[in-house]
């Protein structure tokens, strides 16, 4: 396991409780997925409404991600966005396996999602 995951960090985002942080992470994950679905819908329909919804989702996601990710010279902002997508994708895969009766396989995906959530939380000092 990555050594930095063993660190204990009690700092809280903007002095909010951990529930706020968890809800914010879920909102961010879903905004990224909304962006993806909007582009998929635009490709299928060519209805420009989907591009407008996509732009609104991007604006909100950018604003909210700035609450978590500290500005740096590295790629941390973009990596954080992609990490959130990976976490949600792993949860979806776990749900599919679990609900189809492949309980242990589903748990493996949930464990991977937990690992990546830990990486996200530690790297962003949550």
MIMAR-428141 format. One line per field, with one value per residue: residue in one letter; x, y, z of N, C-alpha, C, O, CB in turn. Coordinates in steps of 0.05 Angstrom, whole numbers, plus 32768, in hexadecimal, padded with zeros to 4 digits. Glycine has a CB too. Example, Ala and Ser with C-alpha at 12.3 -4.5 7.8 and 13.67 -1.06 7.14 Angstrom:
REM MIMAR-428141
aa [a / s]
nc1 [8108 / 8101]
nc2 [7F8E / 7FD3]
nc3 [809C / 808E]
cac1 [80F6 / 8111]
cac2 [7FA6 / 7FEB]
cac3 [809C / 808F]
cc1 [8108 / 8102]
cc2 [7FBE / 8001]
cc3 [809C / 809D]
oc1 [811D / 810C]
oc2 [7FBE / 8017]
oc3 [80A9 / 80A1]
cbc1 [80E2 / 811A]
cbc2 [7FA7 / 7FF4]
cbc3 [80B5 / 8072]
REM end
This chain:
REM MIMAR-428141
aa [x / x / x / x / x / x / x / x / x / x / x / x / x / x / x / x / x / x / x / x / x / x / x / x / x / x / x / x / x / x / x / x / x / x / x / x / x / x / x / x / x / x / x / x / x / x / x / x / x / x / x / x / x / x / x / x / x / x / x / x / x / x / x / x / x / x / x / x / x / x / x / x / x / x / x / x / x / x / x / x / x / x / x / x / x / x / x / x / x / x / x / x / x / x / x / x / x / x / x / x / x / x / x / x / x / x / x / x / x / x / x / x / x / x / x / x / x / x / x / x / x / x / x / x / x / x]
nc1 [8011 / 8007 / 8034 / 8025 / 7FF0 / 7FEC / 7FF0 / 7FD6 / 7FA3 / 7F82 / 7F6E / 7F38 / 7F0F / 7F06 / 7EF5 / 7EC7 / 7E9C / 7EAC / 7E83 / 7E71 / 7E9D / 7E9B / 7E69 / 7E73 / 7E9B / 7E7D / 7E58 / 7E7B / 7E8F / 7E61 / 7E55 / 7E7F / 7E72 / 7E41 / 7E53 / 7E6C / 7E41 / 7E22 / 7E41 / 7E41 / 7E0A / 7E03 / 7E22 / 7E03 / 7DD2 / 7DDA / 7DC4 / 7DC9 / 7DBD / 7DD2 / 7E08 / 7E06 / 7DF4 / 7E1F / 7E47 / 7E36 / 7E3A / 7E71 / 7E83 / 7E6F / 7E88 / 7EBE / 7EC0 / 7EB2 / 7ED9 / 7F05 / 7EFF / 7F15 / 7F46 / 7F87 / 7FAA / 7FE2 / 8022 / 8021 / 7FFC / 7FD0 / 7F9B / 7F7F / 7F8B / 7F70 / 7F3B / 7F35 / 7F3F / 7F12 / 7EEC / 7EFE / 7EF5 / 7EBD / 7EB0 / 7EC6 / 7EA5 / 7E75 / 7E81 / 7E89 / 7E55 / 7E38 / 7E4F / 7E45 / 7E0C / 7E00 / 7E09 / 7E3E / 7E5D / 7E8F / 7EB1 / 7E9B / 7EA6 / 7EDD / 7EE3 / 7ECB / 7EF1 / 7F1D / 7F08 / 7F05 / 7F3C / 7F4E / 7F2F / 7F46 / 7F79 / 7F6B / 7F55 / 7F81 / 7FA9 / 7F91 / 7F8D / 7F60]
nc2 [7FE8 / 802E / 8059 / 808D / 8088 / 8075 / 80A0 / 80CA / 80F8 / 812F / 815D / 8185 / 8194 / 81D7 / 81E0 / 81C1 / 8189 / 8142 / 8129 / 8151 / 8154 / 8120 / 8121 / 814A / 8132 / 8108 / 8127 / 8140 / 8113 / 8102 / 812F / 812D / 80FF / 810E / 8133 / 8111 / 80F1 / 8118 / 8127 / 80F6 / 80F3 / 8120 / 8110 / 80E6 / 8100 / 8133 / 8160 / 819E / 81AE / 8189 / 8196 / 81C7 / 81B9 / 8199 / 81C0 / 81DE / 81B7 / 81AF / 81E2 / 81E4 / 81B7 / 81C5 / 81F2 / 81DA / 81B2 / 81D1 / 81DE / 81B4 / 81A1 / 81B6 / 81EB / 81E0 / 81D3 / 81A4 / 816D / 8167 / 817A / 8168 / 8131 / 8126 / 812D / 8103 / 80D8 / 80D8 / 80C8 / 8095 / 807C / 807D / 805F / 802D / 8020 / 801B / 7FEE / 7FC8 / 7FC7 / 7FB1 / 7F7D / 7F6A / 7F6C / 7F47 / 7F19 / 7F0B / 7F11 / 7F13 / 7F24 / 7F56 / 7F6F / 7F74 / 7F9D / 7FC6 / 7FCB / 7FDD / 800F / 8027 / 802A / 804F / 807B / 8085 / 8095 / 80C4 / 80E3 / 80E8 / 8100 / 8130 / 8145 / 813B]
nc3 [8000 / 7FF5 / 8016 / 8028 / 8034 / 8067 / 8088 / 80BA / 80B7 / 80CF / 80BD / 80A5 / 806E / 8061 / 8096 / 809A / 80AA / 80A5 / 808A / 8068 / 8046 / 802F / 8015 / 7FF0 / 7FD1 / 7FB9 / 7F9B / 7F77 / 7F5B / 7F41 / 7F22 / 7EFD / 7EE2 / 7ECD / 7EA8 / 7E84 / 7E72 / 7E5A / 7E2E / 7E13 / 7E08 / 7DE7 / 7DBB / 7DA8 / 7D9D / 7D89 / 7DA0 / 7DB8 / 7DEB / 7E0E / 7E0E / 7E27 / 7E5A / 7E69 / 7E6C / 7E98 / 7EC0 / 7EBF / 7ED0 / 7F05 / 7F1B / 7F16 / 7F38 / 7F6A / 7F70 / 7F78 / 7FAD / 7FC8 / 7FB1 / 7FB6 / 7F99 / 7F6E / 7F50 / 7F36 / 7F19 / 7F39 / 7F3E / 7F0F / 7F13 / 7F42 / 7F32 / 7F0D / 7F2E / 7F4F / 7F29 / 7F1E / 7F4F / 7F54 / 7F27 / 7F35 / 7F60 / 7F45 / 7F25 / 7F4D / 7F64 / 7F39 / 7F35 / 7F69 / 7F6C / 7F45 / 7F5E / 7F64 / 7F96 / 7FB3 / 7F8B / 7F80 / 7FB1 / 7FAC / 7F86 / 7FA3 / 7FCC / 7FAF / 7F9F / 7FD1 / 7FDD / 7FB6 / 7FC5 / 7FF7 / 7FE6 / 7FCA / 7FF5 / 8019 / 7FF9 / 7FEF / 8020 / 8042]
cac1 [8000 / 8016 / 803B / 8017 / 7FD5 / 7FED / 7FF1 / 7FBC / 7F9E / 7F69 / 7F65 / 7F1F / 7F0B / 7EF8 / 7EE9 / 7EAE / 7E9F / 7EB3 / 7E6B / 7E72 / 7EB2 / 7E91 / 7E54 / 7E80 / 7EA8 / 7E68 / 7E4E / 7E90 / 7E8F / 7E49 / 7E57 / 7E91 / 7E62 / 7E2D / 7E61 / 7E71 / 7E27 / 7E19 / 7E4F / 7E36 / 7DEF / 7E06 / 7E2C / 7DEC / 7DBA / 7DE2 / 7DB4 / 7DDC / 7DB6 / 7DE5 / 7E21 / 7E01 / 7DF3 / 7E3B / 7E56 / 7E2D / 7E45 / 7E8E / 7E87 / 7E6B / 7E9D / 7ED7 / 7EBE / 7EB2 / 7EF3 / 7F17 / 7EFD / 7F23 / 7F61 / 7F98 / 7FB9 / 7FFE / 802E / 801E / 7FE4 / 7FBF / 7F7F / 7F75 / 7F8C / 7F5A / 7F22 / 7F35 / 7F3D / 7EF6 / 7EDE / 7F06 / 7EE7 / 7EA1 / 7EAF / 7ECB / 7E8D / 7E61 / 7E88 / 7E83 / 7E38 / 7E30 / 7E57 / 7E37 / 7DF0 / 7DFD / 7E0F / 7E5B / 7E61 / 7EAC / 7EBC / 7E91 / 7EB5 / 7EF8 / 7EE0 / 7EC6 / 7F0A / 7F2D / 7EFC / 7F0E / 7F58 / 7F50 / 7F24 / 7F5A / 7F8D / 7F60 / 7F53 / 7F9B / 7FB7 / 7F84 / 7F8D / 7F44]
cac2 [8000 / 8047 / 8062 / 80A5 / 8081 / 806F / 80B9 / 80D2 / 8114 / 8136 / 8176 / 8184 / 81A8 / 81F0 / 81DC / 81B3 / 816E / 812E / 8124 / 8165 / 814B / 8108 / 8129 / 8159 / 811E / 80FB / 813A / 8143 / 80FA / 8102 / 8144 / 8123 / 80EB / 811E / 813E / 80FB / 80E9 / 812E / 8124 / 80DE / 80FA / 8132 / 8100 / 80D6 / 8110 / 814D / 8174 / 81B0 / 81B0 / 8178 / 81A5 / 81DC / 81AB / 8191 / 81D8 / 81E4 / 81A3 / 81B5 / 81FA / 81DD / 81A4 / 81D4 / 8202 / 81C9 / 81A4 / 81E5 / 81DE / 819D / 819D / 81CD / 81F2 / 81D8 / 81D3 / 818A / 8166 / 815D / 8180 / 8155 / 8116 / 8123 / 8129 / 80E8 / 80C5 / 80D7 / 80B8 / 8079 / 8072 / 8078 / 8048 / 8014 / 801B / 8011 / 7FD2 / 7FB8 / 7FC4 / 7F9E / 7F62 / 7F63 / 7F68 / 7F2F / 7F01 / 7F07 / 7F21 / 7F17 / 7F35 / 7F71 / 7F7A / 7F7C / 7FB7 / 7FD9 / 7FCF / 7FEF / 802A / 8031 / 8031 / 8068 / 8090 / 808B / 80A4 / 80DE / 80F1 / 80EE / 8113 / 814A / 814C / 813C]
cac3 [8000 / 7FF4 / 8031 / 8031 / 803D / 8083 / 8096 / 80C6 / 80B1 / 80DB / 80B1 / 8098 / 8059 / 8068 / 80B0 / 8099 / 80B5 / 8091 / 807A / 8052 / 8033 / 8021 / 8003 / 7FDB / 7FBF / 7FA9 / 7F88 / 7F62 / 7F4B / 7F30 / 7F0E / 7EE8 / 7ED3 / 7EBE / 7E91 / 7E71 / 7E66 / 7E49 / 7E14 / 7E05 / 7DFE / 7DD0 / 7DA4 / 7D9D / 7D95 / 7D7F / 7DAD / 7DC6 / 7E07 / 7E1D / 7E11 / 7E3B / 7E74 / 7E6D / 7E74 / 7EB3 / 7ED2 / 7EC1 / 7EE1 / 7F21 / 7F23 / 7F1A / 7F51 / 7F82 / 7F73 / 7F83 / 7FCA / 7FD2 / 7FA6 / 7FBA / 7F81 / 7F6F / 7F35 / 7F2B / 7F0C / 7F4E / 7F39 / 7EFB / 7F1E / 7F56 / 7F23 / 7F01 / 7F44 / 7F56 / 7F15 / 7F22 / 7F68 / 7F4D / 7F14 / 7F44 / 7F6F / 7F32 / 7F1E / 7F65 / 7F66 / 7F24 / 7F3D / 7F81 / 7F67 / 7F35 / 7F6E / 7F67 / 7FAE / 7FB9 / 7F75 / 7F85 / 7FC7 / 7FA2 / 7F7A / 7FB9 / 7FD9 / 7F9D / 7FA1 / 7FEB / 7FDB / 7FA7 / 7FD6 / 800A / 7FD8 / 7FC6 / 800E / 8024 / 7FE7 / 7FF1 / 803D / 804D]
cc1 [8012 / 801B / 802B / 7FFB / 7FD4 / 7FED / 7FD5 / 7FBA / 7F83 / 7F5F / 7F4B / 7F1B / 7EFA / 7EE9 / 7ECE / 7EB2 / 7EA5 / 7E9B / 7E69 / 7E86 / 7EA8 / 7E7C / 7E60 / 7E8E / 7E93 / 7E5C / 7E62 / 7E91 / 7E78 / 7E4A / 7E6A / 7E82 / 7E4C / 7E3A / 7E64 / 7E57 / 7E1D / 7E27 / 7E45 / 7E1B / 7DF1 / 7E10 / 7E15 / 7DD6 / 7DC1 / 7DD1 / 7DC6 / 7DD5 / 7DC9 / 7DFF / 7E1E / 7E01 / 7E10 / 7E4B / 7E4F / 7E3A / 7E63 / 7E93 / 7E84 / 7E80 / 7EB7 / 7ED6 / 7EC0 / 7ECC / 7F08 / 7F16 / 7F0E / 7F41 / 7F70 / 7FA7 / 7FD6 / 8008 / 802A / 8003 / 7FCE / 7FA1 / 7F72 / 7F75 / 7F76 / 7F40 / 7F20 / 7F33 / 7F20 / 7EE6 / 7EE5 / 7EF7 / 7ECB / 7E9E / 7EB4 / 7EB2 / 7E78 / 7E67 / 7E83 / 7E66 / 7E2E / 7E36 / 7E47 / 7E1A / 7DEB / 7E04 / 7E2D / 7E64 / 7E7E / 7EB9 / 7EB4 / 7EA1 / 7ED2 / 7EF8 / 7EDB / 7EE0 / 7F1C / 7F22 / 7F05 / 7F2B / 7F5C / 7F44 / 7F38 / 7F71 / 7F84 / 7F5F / 7F6E / 7FAA / 7FAB / 7F80 / 7F71 / 7F43]
cc2 [8019 / 8052 / 807A / 809F / 807B / 8088 / 80BE / 80F0 / 811C / 8151 / 8172 / 819A / 81BF / 81EE / 81CF / 8197 / 815A / 8127 / 8138 / 815C / 8133 / 810F / 8139 / 8146 / 8110 / 810E / 813D / 812A / 80FB / 8118 / 813B / 810F / 80F9 / 8129 / 8128 / 80F3 / 80FF / 812C / 810C / 80E4 / 810C / 8123 / 80F1 / 80E8 / 8129 / 8164 / 8185 / 81B5 / 81A0 / 8186 / 81BB / 81D0 / 81A3 / 81A9 / 81E0 / 81D0 / 81A8 / 81CD / 81F3 / 81CA / 81B2 / 81E4 / 81F1 / 81BA / 81B7 / 81E7 / 81C8 / 819E / 81B7 / 81D2 / 81EB / 81D9 / 81B8 / 8186 / 815D / 8163 / 816C / 8138 / 8111 / 811E / 810D / 80D3 / 80C2 / 80C6 / 809B / 806D / 806B / 8061 / 802E / 800C / 800F / 7FF4 / 7FBF / 7FB3 / 7FB0 / 7F81 / 7F59 / 7F5B / 7F50 / 7F16 / 7EFC / 7F19 / 7F27 / 7F28 / 7F52 / 7F7E / 7F83 / 7F97 / 7FCD / 7FDF / 7FE2 / 800C / 8037 / 803A / 804C / 8080 / 8098 / 809C / 80C1 / 80EF / 80FA / 8103 / 812F / 8153 / 814F / 8128]
cc3 [8000 / 8010 / 803A / 803A / 805B / 8094 / 80A3 / 80C1 / 80BC / 80D0 / 80A2 / 8084 / 8063 / 8083 / 80B0 / 80A4 / 809E / 8080 / 8063 / 803D / 8022 / 800D / 7FEB / 7FC7 / 7FAD / 7F94 / 7F71 / 7F50 / 7F37 / 7F1B / 7EF7 / 7ED6 / 7EC2 / 7EA5 / 7E7B / 7E63 / 7E54 / 7E2E / 7E05 / 7DF9 / 7DE6 / 7DB7 / 7D97 / 7D92 / 7D86 / 7D8A / 7DBF / 7DE3 / 7E18 / 7E21 / 7E26 / 7E57 / 7E7C / 7E78 / 7E91 / 7EC7 / 7ED5 / 7ED3 / 7EFF / 7F2B / 7F28 / 7F34 / 7F6A / 7F86 / 7F7E / 7FA1 / 7FD7 / 7FCA / 7FA9 / 7FA0 / 7F84 / 7F52 / 7F28 / 7F1D / 7F20 / 7F49 / 7F26 / 7F05 / 7F32 / 7F47 / 7F18 / 7F17 / 7F4E / 7F43 / 7F18 / 7F3A / 7F61 / 7F3A / 7F22 / 7F54 / 7F5D / 7F2A / 7F35 / 7F68 / 7F51 / 7F2C / 7F55 / 7F7C / 7F54 / 7F44 / 7F72 / 7F7E / 7FB3 / 7FA4 / 7F78 / 7F9C / 7FBF / 7F95 / 7F8F / 7FC8 / 7FC9 / 7F9F / 7FBB / 7FEB / 7FCD / 7FB6 / 7FEB / 7FFE / 7FD4 / 7FDF / 8019 / 8013 / 7FE9 / 800E / 8048 / 8064]
oc1 [8028 / 8008 / 8024 / 7FEF / 7FBF / 7FEA / 7FC1 / 7FCC / 7F6E / 7F4A / 7F47 / 7F24 / 7EE4 / 7ED3 / 7EBE / 7EC8 / 7EA2 / 7E9F / 7E61 / 7E80 / 7EAB / 7E7B / 7E57 / 7E8C / 7E98 / 7E58 / 7E5A / 7E92 / 7E7B / 7E40 / 7E64 / 7E85 / 7E47 / 7E2F / 7E5F / 7E56 / 7E10 / 7E1A / 7E41 / 7E15 / 7DE2 / 7E06 / 7E13 / 7DC9 / 7DB1 / 7DD1 / 7DD2 / 7DE5 / 7DD1 / 7E0C / 7E31 / 7E0C / 7E18 / 7E5A / 7E60 / 7E43 / 7E6E / 7EA6 / 7E95 / 7E8A / 7EC5 / 7EEA / 7ECD / 7ED5 / 7F1A / 7F29 / 7F16 / 7F52 / 7F68 / 7FB0 / 7FE2 / 7FFA / 8030 / 7FF5 / 7FBB / 7F91 / 7F5D / 7F63 / 7F6B / 7F30 / 7F0B / 7F27 / 7F17 / 7ED4 / 7ED3 / 7EEE / 7EC1 / 7E8B / 7EA6 / 7EAC / 7E6A / 7E55 / 7E78 / 7E5D / 7E1D / 7E26 / 7E3D / 7E10 / 7DD5 / 7E05 / 7E34 / 7E72 / 7E86 / 7ECA / 7EC4 / 7EA8 / 7EDC / 7F0A / 7EE6 / 7EE5 / 7F2A / 7F32 / 7F0C / 7F33 / 7F6B / 7F4E / 7F3B / 7F7A / 7F92 / 7F67 / 7F71 / 7FB5 / 7FB9 / 7F72 / 7F6B / 7F2D]
oc2 [8018 / 8054 / 807C / 80B0 / 807C / 8087 / 80B7 / 8100 / 8110 / 815B / 815E / 81B1 / 81BC / 81F9 / 81D2 / 818E / 8161 / 811F / 8130 / 815D / 8133 / 8105 / 8135 / 814A / 810D / 8105 / 813D / 812D / 80F4 / 8114 / 8141 / 8110 / 80F1 / 8128 / 812D / 80EF / 80F9 / 812F / 810D / 80DC / 810A / 8128 / 80EF / 80DF / 8134 / 817A / 817B / 81BF / 81A9 / 8182 / 81C1 / 81DB / 81A6 / 81A6 / 81E8 / 81D8 / 81A5 / 81CC / 81FA / 81CD / 81AD / 81E4 / 81F8 / 81B7 / 81AF / 81EF / 81CA / 819B / 81CC / 81BF / 81EF / 81DE / 81B6 / 8199 / 814F / 8152 / 8161 / 8129 / 80FC / 810E / 8100 / 80BE / 80AC / 80B7 / 808A / 8056 / 8055 / 8051 / 801A / 7FF5 / 7FFC / 7FE3 / 7FA9 / 7F9D / 7FA0 / 7F6F / 7F42 / 7F47 / 7F45 / 7F00 / 7EE9 / 7F2D / 7F3E / 7F39 / 7F64 / 7F96 / 7F96 / 7FA7 / 7FE3 / 7FF6 / 7FF3 / 801F / 804E / 804E / 805D / 8096 / 80B0 / 80AF / 80D4 / 8106 / 8110 / 8116 / 8142 / 8167 / 8162 / 8125]
oc3 [800A / 8020 / 8052 / 8048 / 8067 / 80AD / 8097 / 80C7 / 80B4 / 80D9 / 8095 / 8089 / 806D / 8086 / 80C3 / 80A7 / 8086 / 8069 / 804D / 8025 / 800A / 7FF7 / 7FD4 / 7FAF / 7F96 / 7F7D / 7F59 / 7F37 / 7F20 / 7F05 / 7EDF / 7EBE / 7EAC / 7E8F / 7E64 / 7E4B / 7E40 / 7E19 / 7DEC / 7DE3 / 7DD3 / 7DA2 / 7D7F / 7D7E / 7D77 / 7D7E / 7DD2 / 7DF2 / 7E2E / 7E36 / 7E34 / 7E6A / 7E93 / 7E8B / 7EA0 / 7EDD / 7EEB / 7EE3 / 7F0F / 7F41 / 7F3B / 7F43 / 7F7D / 7F9C / 7F8C / 7FAE / 7FEF / 7FDB / 7F9F / 7F92 / 7F99 / 7F3F / 7F10 / 7F17 / 7F19 / 7F50 / 7F2C / 7F01 / 7F34 / 7F50 / 7F1B / 7F13 / 7F54 / 7F4B / 7F16 / 7F39 / 7F68 / 7F3C / 7F1B / 7F57 / 7F64 / 7F29 / 7F31 / 7F6F / 7F58 / 7F2A / 7F55 / 7F85 / 7F53 / 7F38 / 7F80 / 7F7A / 7FB7 / 7FAA / 7F74 / 7F9A / 7FCA / 7F99 / 7F8D / 7FCF / 7FD4 / 7F9F / 7FBC / 7FF6 / 7FD6 / 7FB3 / 7FF0 / 800A / 7FD9 / 7FDF / 8022 / 801E / 7FE5 / 8013 / 8056 / 8070]
cbc1 [7FED / 8008 / 8058 / 8017 / 7FCA / 8006 / 7FF9 / 7FBB / 7FA0 / 7F6B / 7F7B / 7F08 / 7EFD / 7EE4 / 7EE8 / 7EA3 / 7E86 / 7EBE / 7E52 / 7E79 / 7ECB / 7E86 / 7E40 / 7E94 / 7EB8 / 7E51 / 7E49 / 7EAB / 7E8E / 7E30 / 7E62 / 7EAA / 7E55 / 7E21 / 7E7D / 7E7C / 7E13 / 7E1F / 7E6D / 7E33 / 7DDE / 7E1B / 7E42 / 7DE1 / 7DAA / 7DE1 / 7D9D / 7DDD / 7D99 / 7DE9 / 7E2A / 7DE7 / 7DE0 / 7E47 / 7E50 / 7E0F / 7E41 / 7E99 / 7E73 / 7E4F / 7EA1 / 7EDB / 7EA3 / 7E9B / 7EFC / 7F12 / 7EDF / 7F17 / 7F60 / 7FAB / 7FB6 / 8002 / 804C / 8022 / 7FE9 / 7FC7 / 7F7C / 7F85 / 7FA8 / 7F59 / 7F21 / 7F4E / 7F4F / 7EEA / 7EE6 / 7F24 / 7EE9 / 7E94 / 7EC4 / 7EE3 / 7E83 / 7E61 / 7EA6 / 7E8E / 7E2A / 7E3D / 7E75 / 7E38 / 7DE4 / 7E0E / 7E02 / 7E6A / 7E55 / 7EBA / 7EB3 / 7E74 / 7EB7 / 7F02 / 7EC9 / 7EB0 / 7F19 / 7F2C / 7EDD / 7F0A / 7F68 / 7F44 / 7F09 / 7F66 / 7F95 / 7F44 / 7F44 / 7FAD / 7FB6 / 7F69 / 7F9C / 7F30]
cbc2 [8000 / 805C / 8069 / 80B9 / 8069 / 805F / 80D0 / 80CB / 8119 / 8138 / 8182 / 8184 / 819B / 81F7 / 81F7 / 81B2 / 8166 / 8115 / 8126 / 8180 / 8143 / 80F4 / 813B / 816C / 810A / 80F1 / 8156 / 8147 / 80E1 / 8104 / 815E / 8116 / 80D6 / 8134 / 8148 / 80E3 / 80E3 / 8149 / 8123 / 80C6 / 8106 / 8148 / 80EC / 80C5 / 8117 / 814D / 8167 / 81CA / 81A6 / 815E / 81B1 / 81EA / 8193 / 8186 / 81EF / 81E4 / 8187 / 81BA / 820F / 81D0 / 818E / 81E7 / 8211 / 81B5 / 8199 / 8200 / 81DA / 8183 / 8194 / 81C9 / 8211 / 81BB / 81D9 / 8175 / 814F / 8169 / 819D / 8158 / 8111 / 813C / 813E / 80E3 / 80CE / 80F3 / 80C2 / 8077 / 8087 / 8091 / 804C / 8017 / 8034 / 8022 / 7FD1 / 7FC5 / 7FDF / 7FA5 / 7F61 / 7F7A / 7F80 / 7F32 / 7EEA / 7F0E / 7F13 / 7EFC / 7F2A / 7F70 / 7F66 / 7F66 / 7FB7 / 7FCF / 7FB5 / 7FE5 / 8029 / 801C / 801B / 8065 / 8087 / 8072 / 8097 / 80DC / 80E0 / 80D5 / 8109 / 814A / 8166 / 8134]
cbc3 [8019 / 7FE3 / 8032 / 801B / 802E / 8089 / 8084 / 80E5 / 8093 / 80F9 / 809E / 80AD / 8041 / 8053 / 80BE / 807C / 80C4 / 809F / 808B / 805D / 8041 / 8035 / 8011 / 7FE6 / 7FD0 / 7FBB / 7F95 / 7F6F / 7F5D / 7F41 / 7F1B / 7EF4 / 7EE6 / 7ECF / 7E99 / 7E7F / 7E7C / 7E56 / 7E19 / 7E1A / 7E14 / 7DD7 / 7DAD / 7DB4 / 7DAD / 7D60 / 7DBF / 7DB7 / 7E0C / 7E10 / 7DF6 / 7E35 / 7E74 / 7E54 / 7E61 / 7EB6 / 7EC6 / 7EA5 / 7ED9 / 7F24 / 7F0E / 7F02 / 7F51 / 7F80 / 7F58 / 7F77 / 7FD3 / 7FC9 / 7F89 / 7FD1 / 7F7B / 7F7B / 7F37 / 7F40 / 7EF8 / 7F68 / 7F2E / 7EE1 / 7F2B / 7F67 / 7F0C / 7EF0 / 7F5C / 7F58 / 7EF8 / 7F27 / 7F7E / 7F42 / 7EFF / 7F56 / 7F7D / 7F18 / 7F17 / 7F7E / 7F62 / 7F09 / 7F43 / 7F96 / 7F5A / 7F1B / 7F63 / 7F4C / 7FC7 / 7FBC / 7F59 / 7F8C / 7FDE / 7F8E / 7F65 / 7FCC / 7FDE / 7F80 / 7F9F / 8000 / 7FCC / 7F8C / 7FE3 / 8016 / 7FBD / 7FBA / 8023 / 8026 / 7FCA / 7FE3 / 8041 / 8037]
REM end
